[in-house]
């Protein structure tokens, strides 16, 4: 009988989480729409170099928001589980955005580049040990 209450509670929590994620996705889509309108209204004429920098910033932000939407959809599809691969790829995308928009300090650019290299190395190692593959695992001799 306690198990029945637990299952009902678990289902209720799962439904609430799905609703909140749907609201979050809608908010992110609205922010993306606002960014596109902002690009069209203020940036597209490209009268000077600072507007080009703003355009690159807006485009990079839109890609980050798109990745967030895809991650949230994947989270729901995978039964409330985010694969490590997607977290690493989103981290790399965010770091690349910061690297593209970083102006000036060479040390920060170097550290960002090293962090990307480390994340790619982690992806490579996890792929080699078949951490991303479900089901059958081949034993190599």
RAVEN-V441478 format. One record per backbone hydrogen bond with DSSP energy under -1.0 kcal/mol. NH is the residue of the N-H (numbers start at 0). CO is the residue of the C=O. Records with the same first field share a line. If there is no record, write none. Layout:
NH=CO ; CO
This chain:
4=0
5=1
6=2
7=3
8=4
9=5
10=6
11=7
12=8
13=9
14=10
15=11
16=12
17=13
18=14
19=15
20=16
21=17
22=18
23=19
24=20
25=21
26=22
27=23
28=24
29=25
30=26
31=27
32=28
33=29
34=30
35=31
36=32
37=33
38=34
39=35
40=36
41=37
42=38
43=38
45=42
51=47
52=48
53=49
54=50
55=51
56=52
57=53
58=54
59=55
60=56
61=57
62=58
63=59
64=60
65=61
66=62
67=63
68=64
69=65
70=66
71=67
72=68
73=69
74=70
75=71
76=72
77=73
78=75
79=74
86=82
87=83
88=84
89=85
90=86
91=87
92=88
93=89
94=90
95=91
96=92
97=93
98=94
99=95
100=96
101=97
108=104
109=105
110=106
111=107
112=108
113=109
114=110
115=111
116=112
117=113
118=114
119=115
120=116
121=117
122=118
123=119
124=120
125=121
126=122
127=123
128=124
129=126
130=125
